[in-house]
Amino acid sequence: TALYEAAPLAEAKMRGVPGLMDVTSDLQITSPQVQVTIDRDKAASLQVTAAQIELALANAYSSRQVSTIYTPTNQYQVVVELMPEHQRGALDLNTLYVRSGSGKLVPLSAVTTTGMGAGPLTVQHLGQMPAVILSFNLEPGIALGEAIPRIEAAVRPVLPDSVTTAFQGTAQAFQSSLSGLGLLLLMAVLVIYLVLGILYESFIHPLTILSGLPSAGFGALMALKLWGYELNVYGFVGILLLIGIVKKNAIMMIDFALEAQRDRGMGAREAIFEACLVRFRPIMMTTMAAIMGTLPIALGIGGSDARRPLGIAIVGGLVVSQLLTLYITPVIYLLLERLRSGRGEKVSEGVGVAVVG
């Protein structure tokens, strides 16, 4: 079949993919088999259909149950098949007859031709369809996320349209684990925006709080890249945790500034300036506490190496976001306040300096 012809070609292509090793296949074309070809013209002239020929072969070799005999104490299955001594060679096919549409018995050899060949030792099935499983290992330093696109690019051109492919095992788990993470991240940001909008009764200032997330994501990805780790499920969980940790910096400043504007009648510039000074210490304390708490995971101390991407993503994201958001958040706050009020107030360059003063 097309599957058994394409599988060796796919295996050969996979052996040439950089980063793969120990490529093997469970397809073993070593089992002798008799190939029966129906001469449809002769069969039609003798009023014999292909279904009748297939039924005759099934009755002879498939151990088909045709009935059940019931007795007072037991029941017995009635199985139709040839005697074992008539199932040993291709010549035994000449002893089979097929009843034609006219009721006459027609020798099977009159409407078919036989030949010897080789077939698969075992027929694997996946989802009720015949399948061939190609296995592989990764060379040291090669990530599964890098290998999967290479395999798809190498194998797809040699497969016919009638053959489909799907990853199984670890590769399937990798694909399924990452398939919905992008949507999960988007939904998390959307939910946070809605909650912050309700709390502050504003559509604008939740954007100020969320403005620090890109820097945190950039820091997490750069840290994973520098330490040679891929963005796996653990790393993605670390990025999700960063969403909750990083936005607290902006919440501390924005909450203080909004309260100062509402209760004390301060301007936006003076309110965010005082918020930066007053909230600088708690921002640094909470950030350092989070970094120190995840640093052992990032260093692999007292835990599995598989969880290191989680710690590295959190530490890298916190360091970069801490350095940037202290300067970016006040500026964005003033810009959005100017957009909201329409007063045309200019942004002072001294705001960023006052954060670390």
Solvent accessible surface area in square Angstrom, and as a share of the most:
residue,aa,sasa,rsa
1,T,116,0.68
2,A,44,0.34
3,L,33,0.16
4,Y,41,0.16
5,E,125,0.56
6,A,4,0.03
7,A,7,0.06
8,P,65,0.41
9,L,99,0.49
10,A,4,0.03
11,E,32,0.14
12,A,64,0.49
13,K,97,0.41
14,M,8,0.03
15,R,140,0.51
16,G,61,0.59
17,V,10,0.06
18,P,93,0.58
19,G,7,0.07
20,L,13,0.06
21,M,79,0.35
22,D,83,0.43
23,V,5,0.03
24,T,74,0.43
25,S,32,0.20
26,D,45,0.23
27,L,29,0.14
28,Q,96,0.43
29,I,73,0.37
30,T,91,0.53
31,S,31,0.20
32,P,106,0.67
33,Q,73,0.32
34,V,57,0.33
35,Q,89,0.39
36,V,48,0.28
37,T,85,0.50
38,I,38,0.19
39,D,49,0.25
40,R,160,0.58
41,D,119,0.62
42,K,113,0.48
43,A,4,0.03
44,A,73,0.57
45,S,87,0.56
46,L,76,0.38
47,Q,105,0.47
48,V,6,0.03
49,T,77,0.45
50,A,23,0.18
51,A,71,0.55
52,Q,57,0.25
53,I,1,0.00
54,E,105,0.47
55,L,91,0.45
56,A,18,0.14
57,L,40,0.20
58,A,34,0.26
59,N,38,0.20
60,A,5,0.04
61,Y,84,0.32
62,S,63,0.41
63,S,58,0.37
64,R,97,0.35
65,Q,87,0.39
66,V,68,0.39
67,S,56,0.36
68,T,36,0.21
69,I,96,0.49
70,Y,161,0.61
71,T,56,0.33
72,P,142,0.89
73,T,132,0.77
74,N,81,0.42
75,Q,104,0.46
76,Y,117,0.45
77,Q,125,0.56
78,V,48,0.28
79,V,70,0.40
80,V,59,0.34
81,E,88,0.40
82,L,38,0.19
83,M,116,0.52
84,P,88,0.55
85,E,84,0.38
86,H,78,0.35
87,Q,70,0.31
88,R,193,0.70
89,G,39,0.38
90,A,30,0.24
91,L,145,0.72
92,D,25,0.13
93,L,13,0.07
94,N,77,0.39
95,T,77,0.45
96,L,17,0.08
97,Y,119,0.45
98,V,5,0.03
99,R,139,0.51
100,S,7,0.04
101,G,59,0.57
102,S,70,0.45
103,G,37,0.35
104,K,148,0.63
105,L,100,0.50
106,V,14,0.08
107,P,49,0.31
108,L,1,0.01
109,S,60,0.39
110,A,41,0.32
111,V,0,0.00
112,T,10,0.06
113,T,86,0.50
114,T,69,0.40
115,G,33,0.31
116,M,130,0.58
117,G,26,0.25
118,A,51,0.40
119,G,3,0.02
120,P,24,0.15
121,L,104,0.52
122,T,83,0.48
123,V,76,0.44
124,Q,75,0.33
125,H,116,0.52
126,L,91,0.45
127,G,69,0.66
128,Q,172,0.76
129,M,128,0.57
130,P,64,0.40
131,A,20,0.16
132,V,27,0.16
133,I,87,0.44
134,L,42,0.21
135,S,56,0.36
136,F,44,0.19
137,N,80,0.41
138,L,52,0.26
139,E,71,0.32
140,P,128,0.80
141,G,82,0.79
142,I,46,0.23
143,A,20,0.16
144,L,22,0.11
145,G,28,0.27
146,E,82,0.37
147,A,0,0.00
148,I,9,0.05
149,P,73,0.46
150,R,87,0.32
151,I,9,0.05
152,E,84,0.37
153,A,73,0.57
154,A,27,0.21
155,V,13,0.07
156,R,111,0.41
157,P,105,0.66
158,V,37,0.21
159,L,19,0.09
160,P,52,0.33
161,D,144,0.75
162,S,90,0.58
163,V,15,0.09
164,T,120,0.70
165,T,84,0.49
166,A,75,0.58
167,F,36,0.15
168,Q,79,0.35
169,G,53,0.51
170,T,106,0.62
171,A,7,0.05
172,Q,85,0.38
173,A,59,0.46
174,F,37,0.16
175,Q,70,0.31
176,S,74,0.48
177,S,37,0.24
178,L,55,0.27
179,S,94,0.60
180,G,40,0.38
181,L,25,0.12
182,G,47,0.45
183,L,116,0.58
184,L,86,0.43
185,L,53,0.26
186,L,114,0.57
187,M,89,0.40
188,A,29,0.23
189,V,43,0.25
190,L,82,0.41
191,V,78,0.45
192,I,30,0.15
193,Y,50,0.19
194,L,94,0.47
195,V,73,0.42
196,L,9,0.05
197,G,15,0.15
198,I,133,0.67
199,L,123,0.61
200,Y,18,0.07
201,E,156,0.70
202,S,22,0.14
203,F,168,0.70
204,I,36,0.18
205,H,5,0.02
206,P,0,0.00
207,L,92,0.46
208,T,0,0.00
209,I,1,0.01
210,L,18,0.09
211,S,27,0.18
212,G,4,0.04
213,L,25,0.12
214,P,95,0.60
215,S,13,0.08
216,A,2,0.02
217,G,19,0.18
218,F,120,0.50
219,G,1,0.01
220,A,0,0.00
221,L,87,0.43
222,M,80,0.36
223,A,8,0.06
224,L,4,0.02
225,K,155,0.66
226,L,131,0.65
227,W,144,0.51
228,G,68,0.65
229,Y,56,0.21
230,E,60,0.27
231,L,66,0.33
232,N,33,0.17
233,V,64,0.37
234,Y,88,0.34
235,G,0,0.00
236,F,20,0.08
237,V,57,0.33
238,G,0,0.00
239,I,19,0.09
240,L,44,0.22
241,L,83,0.41
242,L,2,0.01
243,I,10,0.05
244,G,39,0.37
245,I,45,0.23
246,V,3,0.02
247,K,36,0.15
248,K,35,0.15
249,N,4,0.02
250,A,4,0.03
251,I,47,0.24
252,M,39,0.17
253,M,1,0.00
254,I,0,0.00
255,D,59,0.30
256,F,31,0.13
257,A,0,0.00
258,L,14,0.07
259,E,92,0.41
260,A,2,0.02
261,Q,36,0.16
262,R,155,0.57
263,D,107,0.55
264,R,138,0.50
265,G,65,0.62
266,M,49,0.22
267,G,29,0.27
268,A,1,0.01
269,R,61,0.22
270,E,91,0.41
271,A,0,0.00
272,I,0,0.00
273,F,84,0.35
274,E,49,0.22
275,A,0,0.00
276,C,1,0.01
277,L,86,0.43
278,V,75,0.43
279,R,58,0.21
280,F,58,0.24
281,R,180,0.66
282,P,45,0.28
283,I,1,0.00
284,M,59,0.26
285,M,123,0.55
286,T,54,0.32
287,T,2,0.01
288,M,82,0.37
289,A,67,0.52
290,A,23,0.18
291,I,19,0.10
292,M,112,0.50
293,G,51,0.49
294,T,20,0.12
295,L,59,0.30
296,P,55,0.35
297,I,63,0.32
298,A,7,0.06
299,L,100,0.50
300,G,27,0.26
301,I,113,0.57
302,G,86,0.83
303,G,40,0.39
304,S,53,0.34
305,D,86,0.45
306,A,55,0.42
307,R,102,0.37
308,R,48,0.18
309,P,2,0.01
310,L,27,0.14
311,G,0,0.00
312,I,7,0.04
313,A,0,0.00
314,I,2,0.01
315,V,24,0.14
316,G,11,0.11
317,G,0,0.00
318,L,4,0.02
319,V,64,0.37
320,V,39,0.23
321,S,1,0.01
322,Q,12,0.05
323,L,116,0.58
324,L,76,0.38
325,T,4,0.03
326,L,10,0.05
327,Y,91,0.35
328,I,66,0.34
329,T,1,0.01
330,P,0,0.00
331,V,49,0.28
332,I,41,0.21
333,Y,0,0.00
334,L,8,0.04
335,L,68,0.34
336,L,29,0.14
337,E,2,0.01
338,R,80,0.29
339,L,132,0.66
340,R,133,0.49
341,S,48,0.31
342,G,63,0.61
343,R,141,0.51
344,G,53,0.51
345,E,50,0.22
346,K,162,0.69
347,V,45,0.26
348,S,45,0.29
349,E,166,0.74
350,G,38,0.37
351,V,4,0.02
352,G,11,0.10
353,V,104,0.60
354,A,13,0.10
355,V,2,0.01
356,V,72,0.41
357,G,86,0.82
